[in-house]
Amino acid sequence: MPSSVIRRFSYDEPQRRLRVTFTSGDVYDYAGVPPEVEAAFRAAFSKGRFFASDIRDRYPFERVLIATPPG
């Protein structure tokens, strides 16, 4: 899953929670994401584009972890 924006993601189907880890190291949970949206995200050629158009600003989110800069 090479992406310049998204490092990895996981999905909790019973909770409909999508956890996205960005290349910055920041981690966000997106609530209420339907399984079909997660499946389309997983299948998308460009995870960053799909995220920007179909997930960001469409689902409530919570920042779970803020990456600390090295040093």
Secondary structure in CASP SS format (residue, H / E / C, confidence):
PFRMAT SS
TARGET T0000
AUTHOR 0000-0000-0000
METHOD secondary structure of the structure
MODEL  1
M C 1.00
P C 1.00
S C 1.00
S C 1.00
V C 1.00
I E 1.00
R E 1.00
R E 1.00
F E 1.00
S E 1.00
Y E 1.00
D E 1.00
E C 1.00
P C 1.00
Q C 1.00
R C 1.00
R E 1.00
L E 1.00
R E 1.00
V E 1.00
T E 1.00
F E 1.00
T C 1.00
S C 1.00
G C 1.00
D C 1.00
V E 1.00
Y E 1.00
D E 1.00
Y E 1.00
A E 1.00
G C 1.00
V C 1.00
P C 1.00
P H 1.00
E H 1.00
V H 1.00
E H 1.00
A H 1.00
A H 1.00
F H 1.00
R H 1.00
A H 1.00
A C 1.00
F C 1.00
S C 1.00
K H 1.00
G H 1.00
R H 1.00
F H 1.00
F H 1.00
A H 1.00
S H 1.00
D H 1.00
I C 1.00
R C 1.00
D C 1.00
R C 1.00
Y C 1.00
P C 1.00
F E 1.00
E E 1.00
R E 1.00
V E 1.00
L E 1.00
I C 1.00
A C 1.00
T C 1.00
P C 1.00
P C 1.00
G C 1.00
END
